[in-house]
Amino acid sequence: MTDLAEGDSMRCRACGNDERASEGYPCMNCGTFICVICNLRGVIRCRACTAAETPPQK
């Protein structure tokens, strides 16, 4: 992977990887950054929003 400039990366709120800020999408609920790889995998919500919306298992 290429080295990213210090101000050019954001941490994906779904997988935790640092990716280019211009190559991502917002969470459908809260708008935090989700990387393009997660988006291609079908992830549309960040980890926190997914956990908040999933009912506890019995």
Phi and psi in radians as a Rosetta constraint file:
Dihedral C 1 N 2 CA 2 C 2 CIRCULARHARMONIC -1.394 0.35
Dihedral N 2 CA 2 C 2 N 3 CIRCULARHARMONIC 2.666 0.35
Dihedral C 2 N 3 CA 3 C 3 CIRCULARHARMONIC -1.272 0.35
Dihedral N 3 CA 3 C 3 N 4 CIRCULARHARMONIC 2.334 0.35
Dihedral C 3 N 4 CA 4 C 4 CIRCULARHARMONIC -1.681 0.35
Dihedral N 4 CA 4 C 4 N 5 CIRCULARHARMONIC 2.507 0.35
Dihedral C 4 N 5 CA 5 C 5 CIRCULARHARMONIC -1.122 0.35
Dihedral N 5 CA 5 C 5 N 6 CIRCULARHARMONIC 2.624 0.35
Dihedral C 5 N 6 CA 6 C 6 CIRCULARHARMONIC -0.938 0.35
Dihedral N 6 CA 6 C 6 N 7 CIRCULARHARMONIC -0.726 0.35
Dihedral C 6 N 7 CA 7 C 7 CIRCULARHARMONIC -1.633 0.35
Dihedral N 7 CA 7 C 7 N 8 CIRCULARHARMONIC 0.130 0.35
Dihedral C 7 N 8 CA 8 C 8 CIRCULARHARMONIC -1.790 0.35
Dihedral N 8 CA 8 C 8 N 9 CIRCULARHARMONIC 0.063 0.35
Dihedral C 8 N 9 CA 9 C 9 CIRCULARHARMONIC -2.136 0.35
Dihedral N 9 CA 9 C 9 N 10 CIRCULARHARMONIC 2.701 0.35
Dihedral C 9 N 10 CA 10 C 10 CIRCULARHARMONIC -2.333 0.35
Dihedral N 10 CA 10 C 10 N 11 CIRCULARHARMONIC 2.656 0.35
Dihedral C 10 N 11 CA 11 C 11 CIRCULARHARMONIC -1.531 0.35
Dihedral N 11 CA 11 C 11 N 12 CIRCULARHARMONIC 2.193 0.35
Dihedral C 11 N 12 CA 12 C 12 CIRCULARHARMONIC -1.157 0.35
Dihedral N 12 CA 12 C 12 N 13 CIRCULARHARMONIC 2.260 0.35
Dihedral C 12 N 13 CA 13 C 13 CIRCULARHARMONIC -1.444 0.35
Dihedral N 13 CA 13 C 13 N 14 CIRCULARHARMONIC 0.022 0.35
Dihedral C 13 N 14 CA 14 C 14 CIRCULARHARMONIC -1.795 0.35
Dihedral N 14 CA 14 C 14 N 15 CIRCULARHARMONIC -0.822 0.35
Dihedral C 14 N 15 CA 15 C 15 CIRCULARHARMONIC -1.900 0.35
Dihedral N 15 CA 15 C 15 N 16 CIRCULARHARMONIC -0.347 0.35
Dihedral C 15 N 16 CA 16 C 16 CIRCULARHARMONIC 1.591 0.35
Dihedral N 16 CA 16 C 16 N 17 CIRCULARHARMONIC -0.030 0.35
Dihedral C 16 N 17 CA 17 C 17 CIRCULARHARMONIC -1.341 0.35
Dihedral N 17 CA 17 C 17 N 18 CIRCULARHARMONIC 2.590 0.35
Dihedral C 17 N 18 CA 18 C 18 CIRCULARHARMONIC -1.496 0.35
Dihedral N 18 CA 18 C 18 N 19 CIRCULARHARMONIC 2.150 0.35
Dihedral C 18 N 19 CA 19 C 19 CIRCULARHARMONIC -2.308 0.35
Dihedral N 19 CA 19 C 19 N 20 CIRCULARHARMONIC 2.881 0.35
Dihedral C 19 N 20 CA 20 C 20 CIRCULARHARMONIC -1.053 0.35
Dihedral N 20 CA 20 C 20 N 21 CIRCULARHARMONIC 2.335 0.35
Dihedral C 20 N 21 CA 21 C 21 CIRCULARHARMONIC -1.099 0.35
Dihedral N 21 CA 21 C 21 N 22 CIRCULARHARMONIC -0.544 0.35
Dihedral C 21 N 22 CA 22 C 22 CIRCULARHARMONIC -1.381 0.35
Dihedral N 22 CA 22 C 22 N 23 CIRCULARHARMONIC -0.144 0.35
Dihedral C 22 N 23 CA 23 C 23 CIRCULARHARMONIC -1.982 0.35
Dihedral N 23 CA 23 C 23 N 24 CIRCULARHARMONIC 1.180 0.35
Dihedral C 23 N 24 CA 24 C 24 CIRCULARHARMONIC -2.893 0.35
Dihedral N 24 CA 24 C 24 N 25 CIRCULARHARMONIC -3.130 0.35
Dihedral C 24 N 25 CA 25 C 25 CIRCULARHARMONIC -2.363 0.35
Dihedral N 25 CA 25 C 25 N 26 CIRCULARHARMONIC 2.750 0.35
Dihedral C 25 N 26 CA 26 C 26 CIRCULARHARMONIC -1.441 0.35
Dihedral N 26 CA 26 C 26 N 27 CIRCULARHARMONIC 2.644 0.35
Dihedral C 26 N 27 CA 27 C 27 CIRCULARHARMONIC -1.068 0.35
Dihedral N 27 CA 27 C 27 N 28 CIRCULARHARMONIC 2.443 0.35
Dihedral C 27 N 28 CA 28 C 28 CIRCULARHARMONIC -1.142 0.35
Dihedral N 28 CA 28 C 28 N 29 CIRCULARHARMONIC -0.452 0.35
Dihedral C 28 N 29 CA 29 C 29 CIRCULARHARMONIC -1.636 0.35
Dihedral N 29 CA 29 C 29 N 30 CIRCULARHARMONIC -0.933 0.35
Dihedral C 29 N 30 CA 30 C 30 CIRCULARHARMONIC -1.927 0.35
Dihedral N 30 CA 30 C 30 N 31 CIRCULARHARMONIC -0.237 0.35
Dihedral C 30 N 31 CA 31 C 31 CIRCULARHARMONIC 1.532 0.35
Dihedral N 31 CA 31 C 31 N 32 CIRCULARHARMONIC 0.092 0.35
Dihedral C 31 N 32 CA 32 C 32 CIRCULARHARMONIC -1.256 0.35
Dihedral N 32 CA 32 C 32 N 33 CIRCULARHARMONIC 2.857 0.35
Dihedral C 32 N 33 CA 33 C 33 CIRCULARHARMONIC -1.245 0.35
Dihedral N 33 CA 33 C 33 N 34 CIRCULARHARMONIC 2.291 0.35
Dihedral C 33 N 34 CA 34 C 34 CIRCULARHARMONIC -2.187 0.35
Dihedral N 34 CA 34 C 34 N 35 CIRCULARHARMONIC 2.243 0.35
Dihedral C 34 N 35 CA 35 C 35 CIRCULARHARMONIC -1.216 0.35
Dihedral N 35 CA 35 C 35 N 36 CIRCULARHARMONIC 2.834 0.35
Dihedral C 35 N 36 CA 36 C 36 CIRCULARHARMONIC -1.132 0.35
Dihedral N 36 CA 36 C 36 N 37 CIRCULARHARMONIC -0.562 0.35
Dihedral C 36 N 37 CA 37 C 37 CIRCULARHARMONIC -1.137 0.35
Dihedral N 37 CA 37 C 37 N 38 CIRCULARHARMONIC -0.808 0.35
Dihedral C 37 N 38 CA 38 C 38 CIRCULARHARMONIC -1.099 0.35
Dihedral N 38 CA 38 C 38 N 39 CIRCULARHARMONIC -0.715 0.35
Dihedral C 38 N 39 CA 39 C 39 CIRCULARHARMONIC -1.074 0.35
Dihedral N 39 CA 39 C 39 N 40 CIRCULARHARMONIC -0.712 0.35
Dihedral C 39 N 40 CA 40 C 40 CIRCULARHARMONIC -1.151 0.35
Dihedral N 40 CA 40 C 40 N 41 CIRCULARHARMONIC -0.466 0.35
Dihedral C 40 N 41 CA 41 C 41 CIRCULARHARMONIC -1.438 0.35
Dihedral N 41 CA 41 C 41 N 42 CIRCULARHARMONIC -0.052 0.35
Dihedral C 41 N 42 CA 42 C 42 CIRCULARHARMONIC 1.709 0.35
Dihedral N 42 CA 42 C 42 N 43 CIRCULARHARMONIC 0.125 0.35
Dihedral C 42 N 43 CA 43 C 43 CIRCULARHARMONIC -1.372 0.35
Dihedral N 43 CA 43 C 43 N 44 CIRCULARHARMONIC 2.166 0.35
Dihedral C 43 N 44 CA 44 C 44 CIRCULARHARMONIC -2.116 0.35
Dihedral N 44 CA 44 C 44 N 45 CIRCULARHARMONIC -0.116 0.35
Dihedral C 44 N 45 CA 45 C 45 CIRCULARHARMONIC -2.257 0.35
Dihedral N 45 CA 45 C 45 N 46 CIRCULARHARMONIC 2.568 0.35
Dihedral C 45 N 46 CA 46 C 46 CIRCULARHARMONIC -1.226 0.35
Dihedral N 46 CA 46 C 46 N 47 CIRCULARHARMONIC 2.977 0.35
Dihedral C 46 N 47 CA 47 C 47 CIRCULARHARMONIC -1.044 0.35
Dihedral N 47 CA 47 C 47 N 48 CIRCULARHARMONIC -0.723 0.35
Dihedral C 47 N 48 CA 48 C 48 CIRCULARHARMONIC -1.167 0.35
Dihedral N 48 CA 48 C 48 N 49 CIRCULARHARMONIC -0.744 0.35
Dihedral C 48 N 49 CA 49 C 49 CIRCULARHARMONIC -1.197 0.35
Dihedral N 49 CA 49 C 49 N 50 CIRCULARHARMONIC -0.658 0.35
Dihedral C 49 N 50 CA 50 C 50 CIRCULARHARMONIC -1.125 0.35
Dihedral N 50 CA 50 C 50 N 51 CIRCULARHARMONIC -0.740 0.35
Dihedral C 50 N 51 CA 51 C 51 CIRCULARHARMONIC -1.182 0.35
Dihedral N 51 CA 51 C 51 N 52 CIRCULARHARMONIC -0.631 0.35
Dihedral C 51 N 52 CA 52 C 52 CIRCULARHARMONIC -1.251 0.35
Dihedral N 52 CA 52 C 52 N 53 CIRCULARHARMONIC -0.478 0.35
Dihedral C 52 N 53 CA 53 C 53 CIRCULARHARMONIC -1.648 0.35
Dihedral N 53 CA 53 C 53 N 54 CIRCULARHARMONIC -0.303 0.35
Dihedral C 53 N 54 CA 54 C 54 CIRCULARHARMONIC -1.393 0.35
Dihedral N 54 CA 54 C 54 N 55 CIRCULARHARMONIC 2.142 0.35
Dihedral C 54 N 55 CA 55 C 55 CIRCULARHARMONIC -1.185 0.35
Dihedral N 55 CA 55 C 55 N 56 CIRCULARHARMONIC 2.564 0.35
Dihedral C 55 N 56 CA 56 C 56 CIRCULARHARMONIC -1.084 0.35
Dihedral N 56 CA 56 C 56 N 57 CIRCULARHARMONIC 2.473 0.35
Dihedral C 56 N 57 CA 57 C 57 CIRCULARHARMONIC -1.372 0.35
Dihedral N 57 CA 57 C 57 N 58 CIRCULARHARMONIC 2.502 0.35
